Amino acid sequence: MDFYSHKVQLITTAVAASLATAALLTTFNSWSRKERRKHLNDEIRDALANEVSPRNGLPDVSQLKEQPSAPRRDVLLDTDMPFDEELVREQLARNYAFFGEEGMAKIRGGSVAVVGCGGVGSWAAVMLVRSGVSKIRLVDFDQVTLSSLNRHAAATLTDVGTPKVKCLERTLRQISRWVDVDCRVDIWRKEEGGALLEGVDWVVDAIDNITTKVDLLKYCHDNHIKVFSSMGASAKSDPTRIQISDISYTIYDPLARSVRQRLRRLGISSGIPVVYSTEVPGDVKLLPLPEEEFQKGPVKELGVFDDFRVRILPVIGPLPSIFGLNVATYILCELAGKPILNPLPIKNRRKLYERLLRDLQQRESKFTGETINRLPLDEDDISLIFEDIYLGRSIIPPHVVPSRPVLVRWDLHAPLIAENVVVMDHTEAERHLKESQAVTPEGLWGSATQEIFIKRSRAVASCRNWMLQ
């Protein structure tokens, strides 16, 4: 009995000692992590203090602008000081949980060039670095203005007048101790732009100039460089219409349409992922330049470069950031080897638009008695009319969703243009084509329906005018 009692005491003592040891180890590890964090914070505060002018607390702008084409390492990145891998992994813990060891190794080993560091590019860069990308190149010639502050991911009032890439570089180094930022105050041009893309795994195209954007996309395509392009976030307000797609599937985004058409002329029809919005803005226009600006001379001379626009598009701040977050998410998944599968939620609608266009062409050929090989409309016009103007419903009351929708010319004596095309059911269209030759559409369908047509025809015209801005 005493033997068993003594054995129980030994076991109890051993368990208690083990628990106490474990508690001490846990406490020590917790204290050690806190001390390392405190040490890291002290280093960052000291580094920031060294970068601030003692006179007024503002960055030394003259120093920021020196050697704009050369990369510069900030004092926050001390290559002689080893990184604490445990802290790095703790900072990226949620990403490790999602992508796993192998995926995160690829992300941390990845290199990305962000060309255009404004409202879209800055958010893409911030989220790429927050998620573990350790090498990033920032390319932008522009400076922060007061109007940049409604959408830029890093700029503050003290950054106004300084290069966008510089304030973004500062923020990235404050986020990630291990990030290697290659900062270029420069503009990408096809003649010498290859040097700005050398050695990267992915390129983010966040340029708002169409010519330069197309040149960059063609260069990447021809040189087998992976590139993700952002289309137009300006003049948009509906975040639910934003999506990722191949450039060939983009629908009624004016910038995407122009880029797609120019790329096709260069022999590139697909293979470039983009983020874009299917939203068609209402009465949103370019902000006009004051008359006194025109009196100063040619408008193009008001820009930083001759071929860059000087007129201003209205922008709701959150929309470019959402575009940038889409960009970062797509590239992170690609780098990790876990690509987003089938990111084309409306790709099958293209077949519908093609059918509607083909059906309209056949109907027009039958009506005119001539073979028509090509209509003055395309799939984008069809999607605008069917989706955005008529919401997939017939113009004829009670405006139901047709079982077999078709497009038809409303006034048979007027030209076939987008403003003169409406949605009907197949049986309604047959009656319309048969009876509207002898009576006006208003006489056939009533004045209320005619008023609907006039209102929606004006909406089509407004959207098409916006497309041409």
C-alpha positions in Angstrom: 0.0 0.0 0.0 2.8 2.4 0.9 4.6 1.4 -2.3 1.6 2.4 -4.4 1.2 5.6 -2.4 4.8 6.5 -3.0 4.4 5.8 -6.8 1.4 8.0 -7.0 3.3 10.8 -5.3 6.2 10.5 -7.7 3.8 10.6 -10.7 2.0 13.6 -9.3 5.2 15.4 -8.7 6.5 14.7 -12.2 3.3 15.9 -13.8 3.3 19.1 -11.7 7.0 19.7 -12.6 6.2 19.2 -16.3 3.3 21.6 -16.1 5.4 24.2 -14.3 8.2 23.8 -16.9 5.7 24.2 -19.7 4.2 27.2 -18.1 7.7 28.8 -17.7 8.6 28.0 -21.3 5.3 29.6 -22.5 5.9 32.6 -20.4 9.5 33.0 -21.6 8.5 32.6 -25.3 5.7 35.2 -24.9 8.1 37.6 -23.1 10.8 36.9 -25.8 8.3 37.7 -28.6 7.3 40.9 -26.9 10.9 42.0 -26.5 11.6 41.3 -30.2 8.6 43.3 -31.2 9.6 46.1 -28.9 13.1 46.0 -30.3 11.7 46.1 -33.9 9.4 49.0 -33.1 12.3 51.0 -31.5 14.4 50.4 -34.7 11.6 51.6 -36.9 10.9 54.7 -34.8 14.7 55.5 -34.8 14.9 55.0 -38.6 11.9 57.2 -39.2 13.3 59.9 -36.9 16.5 59.9 -39.0 14.5 60.4 -42.2 12.6 63.5 -40.9 13.9 67.0 -41.1 14.4 68.4 -37.6 13.3 71.8 -38.8 9.7 71.1 -39.8 9.1 67.4 -39.6 8.6 67.1 -43.4 10.5 64.7 -45.7 13.6 66.2 -47.5 12.0 66.5 -51.0 15.3 67.4 -52.6 16.7 64.1 -51.4 13.7 62.2 -52.6 14.1 63.5 -56.1 17.8 62.7 -56.5 18.6 60.1 -59.1 15.0 59.4 -60.1 15.8 56.4 -62.3 18.0 54.6 -59.8 16.7 52.2 -57.1 17.3 53.3 -53.5 17.2 51.3 -50.3 15.6 53.0 -47.4 17.3 53.1 -44.0 14.5 50.8 -42.8 16.0 48.0 -44.8 19.3 47.1 -43.2 20.7 44.1 -45.1 23.4 43.5 -42.4 20.7 42.9 -39.8 19.2 39.3 -40.1 15.4 39.0 -40.2 13.6 37.2 -37.5 11.8 34.5 -39.4 9.5 33.7 -36.5 8.2 37.3 -36.6 7.9 37.2 -40.4 5.8 34.0 -40.3 3.7 35.4 -37.5 2.9 38.5 -39.6 2.0 36.3 -42.6 0.3 33.6 -40.5 -3.1 34.0 -42.2 -1.6 33.7 -45.6 0.4 30.6 -44.6 -2.9 29.1 -43.3 -4.5 29.7 -46.7 -1.7 29.0 -49.2 0.4 26.6 -47.2 4.2 26.3 -47.0 4.8 25.6 -50.6 2.5 28.4 -51.8 3.9 31.0 -49.5 7.5 30.1 -50.5 6.5 30.9 -54.1 4.8 34.2 -53.1 7.8 35.3 -50.9 10.1 34.4 -53.7 8.1 36.2 -56.3 8.9 39.6 -58.0 6.3 42.0 -59.3 6.6 45.3 -61.2 3.8 47.8 -60.7 3.6 50.2 -63.6 1.5 53.1 -62.6 1.3 53.8 -58.9 -1.9 55.8 -58.6 -5.3 54.8 -57.2 -5.2 51.3 -58.6 -1.5 50.5 -58.6 -0.8 51.7 -55.1 -3.5 49.4 -53.6 -2.2 46.5 -55.6 1.3 47.1 -54.4 0.3 47.5 -50.7 -1.7 44.2 -50.7 1.0 42.3 -52.5 3.6 43.3 -49.9 1.2 42.8 -47.0 0.6 39.3 -48.3 4.3 38.3 -48.5 5.7 39.4 -51.9 9.3 40.3 -51.0 10.5 42.0 -54.1 8.5 44.8 -55.9 9.4 47.4 -58.4 7.4 50.6 -58.5 7.3 52.6 -61.8 5.6 56.0 -62.1 6.7 59.5 -63.2 3.9 61.4 -61.5 3.7 63.3 -58.3 1.1 63.3 -55.5 -1.5 66.1 -55.7 -4.2 67.1 -53.3 -6.7 65.3 -55.6 -4.7 62.1 -55.3 -5.6 61.8 -51.6 -9.2 60.5 -52.2 -7.9 57.2 -53.7 -4.1 56.7 -53.2 -3.2 53.9 -50.7 -0.2 55.6 -49.2 -0.2 59.3 -49.9 -0.8 61.9 -47.1 -0.9 65.7 -47.0 2.9 65.8 -46.4 3.5 63.8 -49.6 1.8 66.4 -51.9 4.4 67.5 -54.5 6.6 64.4 -54.1 6.8 61.3 -56.4 4.0 58.8 -55.9 6.5 55.9 -55.9 8.4 57.5 -53.0 5.5 57.8 -50.6 4.4 54.3 -51.6 7.9 53.0 -51.0 7.9 54.5 -47.5 4.6 52.8 -46.7 5.7 49.4 -48.0 8.9 49.5 -45.9 6.8 50.4 -42.8 4.5 47.4 -43.5 7.2 44.8 -44.3 10.7 44.8 -42.8 12.0 42.3 -45.4 10.6 43.9 -48.6 13.0 44.9 -51.3 11.6 47.9 -53.0 13.0 49.0 -56.4 11.7 52.5 -56.8 11.7 54.2 -60.2 10.5 57.7 -60.8 10.2 57.0 -64.5 7.7 56.5 -67.3 7.4 53.3 -69.2 8.0 53.6 -72.9 8.3 50.8 -75.4 11.7 52.0 -76.8 13.5 51.4 -73.5 10.9 49.9 -71.2 12.3 46.4 -71.2 14.8 47.4 -68.5 12.0 48.4 -66.1 10.5 44.9 -66.4 13.7 42.8 -66.3 13.6 39.9 -63.9 10.0 40.1 -62.7 7.5 37.3 -62.5 4.4 39.5 -63.0 3.7 43.0 -64.3 0.8 45.1 -63.0 -0.5 47.4 -65.7 -2.2 50.3 -63.9 -1.6 53.0 -66.6 -4.4 55.3 -67.6 -3.0 56.3 -70.9 -4.3 54.0 -73.7 -1.4 54.2 -76.0 1.2 53.5 -73.3 -1.1 50.7 -71.9 -1.4 49.0 -75.2 2.4 49.3 -75.8 3.1 47.7 -72.4 0.6 44.9 -73.0 2.0 44.1 -76.4 5.6 44.1 -75.1 4.7 41.7 -72.3 2.8 39.5 -74.7 5.6 39.4 -77.2 8.3 38.8 -74.6 6.2 36.1 -72.6 6.0 38.3 -69.5 2.9 37.7 -67.3 0.9 40.8 -67.1 -2.4 41.7 -65.4 -4.1 44.9 -66.7 -6.6 47.2 -64.9 -9.3 48.8 -67.0 -11.3 51.9 -66.2 -12.4 52.6 -62.6 -13.3 56.2 -63.4 -16.9 57.3 -63.5 -18.1 54.0 -61.9 -19.9 53.6 -58.6 -21.3 50.0 -58.5 -18.8 47.6 -56.9 -21.0 44.6 -57.8 -20.2 45.1 -61.5 -16.4 44.7 -61.0 -15.0 41.4 -62.2 -11.9 39.6 -63.5 -11.9 38.4 -67.1 -9.8 37.8 -70.1 -9.5 40.9 -72.2 -11.4 39.1 -75.0 -14.5 38.7 -72.8 -14.7 42.3 -71.5 -18.1 43.9 -72.1 -19.0 47.6 -72.3 -16.1 49.1 -70.5 -14.9 52.0 -72.8 -11.3 51.7 -71.9 -11.4 47.9 -72.2 -13.1 48.2 -75.6 -10.4 50.6 -76.9 -7.6 48.5 -75.6 -9.2 45.3 -77.0 -9.6 46.8 -80.4 -6.1 48.1 -80.6 -4.6 44.8 -79.4 -6.6 42.9 -82.0 -5.1 45.1 -84.7 -1.7 44.1 -83.3 -2.6 40.4 -83.5 -3.4 39.9 -79.8 -7.0 38.8 -79.2 -6.8 37.1 -75.8 -4.5 35.8 -73.1 -4.4 39.0 -70.9 -6.3 38.9 -67.6 -7.9 42.2 -66.6 -10.1 43.7 -64.0 -12.9 45.8 -65.3 -16.5 46.9 -64.6 -19.6 46.2 -66.7 -21.3 49.3 -65.3 -22.4 51.9 -67.8 -22.3 55.3 -66.0 -25.2 57.7 -66.4 -24.6 61.4 -66.9 -20.9 61.4 -66.0 -18.5 63.4 -68.1 -14.9 64.5 -68.2 -14.4 67.5 -66.1 -13.9 70.5 -68.5 -10.7 72.5 -68.5 -11.3 76.2 -67.5 -11.4 78.5 -70.5 -8.3 80.4 -69.3 -6.3 77.2 -69.7 -7.1 77.1 -73.4 -5.9 80.7 -73.7 -2.4 79.6 -72.6 -1.7 77.6 -75.7 -2.2 74.1 -77.1 -4.0 71.9 -74.5 -1.4 69.1 -74.9 1.3 71.4 -73.5 -0.5 71.4 -70.2 0.3 67.8 -69.6 3.5 66.3 -68.2 4.0 64.6 -71.6 2.6 65.5 -75.0 0.6 62.3 -75.4 -0.9 62.2 -71.9 -4.4 63.4 -71.3 -5.0 66.5 -69.2 -8.7 66.3 -68.8 -10.0 64.8 -65.6 -12.3 61.9 -65.1 -14.5 61.8 -61.9 -13.5 59.1 -59.5 -15.1 57.7 -56.4 -12.2 56.8 -54.2 -13.2 53.2 -53.2 -13.6 52.0 -56.8 -9.9 52.2 -57.8 -8.9 50.5 -54.5 -11.3 47.6 -55.3 -9.7 47.3 -58.8 -6.3 47.2 -57.1 -7.4 44.5 -54.6 -8.6 42.4 -57.5 -5.2 42.7 -59.2 -3.3 41.7 -56.0 -5.6 38.7 -55.3 -5.3 37.3 -58.8 -1.5 37.6 -58.9 -1.0 36.1 -55.4 -3.1 33.1 -56.3 -1.1 32.7 -59.5 2.2 33.0 -57.7 1.1 30.4 -55.1 0.1 27.9 -57.8 -3.5 28.1 -56.7 -5.0 30.1 -59.6 -8.6 31.4 -59.5 -10.5 28.9 -61.6 -12.8 30.2 -64.3 -12.9 33.9 -63.3 -15.5 34.6 -66.0 -19.0 34.8 -64.4 -20.7 36.2 -67.5 -18.6 34.6 -70.2 -21.6 32.6 -71.5 -23.5 35.8 -72.1 -21.2 36.5 -75.0 -22.9 33.7 -76.9 -26.3 35.3 -76.3 -25.0 38.6 -77.6 -23.5 36.9 -80.7 -26.8 35.1 -81.3 -28.8 38.3 -81.0 -26.5 40.1 -83.3 -26.6 37.3 -85.9 -30.4 37.1 -85.7 -30.6 40.9 -86.2 -28.3 40.7 -89.2 -30.5 37.9 -90.8 -33.7 39.9 -90.1 -32.2 43.0 -91.7 -31.1 41.1 -94.8 -34.6 39.7 -95.1 -36.2 43.1 -94.6 -33.9 45.0 -97.1 -33.8 42.1 -99.6 -30.0 42.5 -99.7 -27.2 40.4 -98.2 -25.7 42.2 -95.2 -22.3 40.9 -94.2 -21.7 43.3 -91.4 -23.9 45.5 -89.2 -22.9 48.9 -87.9 -23.2 47.4 -84.4 -21.1 44.9 -82.4 -21.4 42.7 -79.3 -20.8 45.6 -77.0 -23.7 47.6 -78.5 -25.9 44.5 -78.2 -25.0 44.0 -74.6 -25.7 47.7 -73.8 -29.1 47.6 -75.4 -30.2 44.2 -74.1 -28.7 44.3 -70.5 -28.3 47.9 -69.5 -31.1 49.7 -71.4 -33.9 47.2 -71.6 -32.8 44.9 -68.7 -33.5 41.8 -70.8 -37.2 42.7 -71.1 -39.4 43.4 -74.1 -40.3 47.0 -74.8 -43.9 45.9 -75.4 -46.1 46.0 -72.3 -46.3 44.2 -69.9 -42.5 44.2 -70.5 -41.9 40.5 -69.6 -38.7 38.6 -70.1 -39.0 37.1 -73.6 -38.9 33.3 -74.0 -37.1 34.0 -77.2 -35.6 37.5 -77.1 -34.7 39.3 -80.3 -33.5 42.7 -81.3 -35.4 44.6 -84.0 -35.3 48.1 -85.6 -38.0 50.2 -84.0 -38.6 52.7 -86.8 -38.2 50.8 -90.1 -37.8 54.0 -92.0 -34.9 55.3 -89.9 -31.3 54.1 -90.1 -30.2 51.0 -88.2 -28.2 52.5 -85.3 -28.1 51.5 -81.6 -30.6 54.2 -80.7 -33.1 52.7 -83.0 -32.9 49.1 -81.8 -35.3 47.6 -79.2 -35.8 44.2 -77.4 -38.9 42.2 -78.3 -40.1 38.6 -78.1 -39.8 36.7 -81.4 -43.6 36.7 -82.1 -43.8 40.5 -81.3 -40.9 41.2 -83.7 -42.6 39.2 -86.5 -45.7 41.3 -86.1 -43.7 44.5 -85.8 -41.8 43.9 -89.1 -45.0 42.9 -90.9 -47.3 45.8 -89.7 -44.9 48.7 -89.1 -44.3 49.2 -92.8 -47.9 50.5 -93.2 -48.3 52.2 -89.7 -46.0 54.0 -87.4 -44.6 52.1 -84.3 -46.7 54.5 -82.2 -49.8 53.6 -84.1 -49.1 49.9 -83.7 -48.0 49.8 -80.1 -49.5 52.9 -78.6 -48.1 56.3 -77.4 -47.0 55.0 -74.0 -44.7 52.5 -75.7 -43.5 55.2 -78.0 -42.6 57.3 -74.9 -40.6 54.4 -73.5 -38.7 54.1 -76.7 -37.8 57.8 -76.8 -36.6 57.7 -73.2 -34.5 54.6 -73.7 -33.2 55.8 -77.1 -31.8 58.9 -75.3 -30.2 56.6 -72.7 -28.4 54.7 -75.4 -27.2 57.9 -77.0 -26.0 59.2 -73.7 -24.0 56.0 -73.1 -22.5 56.0 -76.5 -21.5 59.6 -76.2 -19.8 58.7 -72.9 -17.9 55.9 -74.7 -16.5 58.4 -77.1 -15.1 60.8 -74.4 
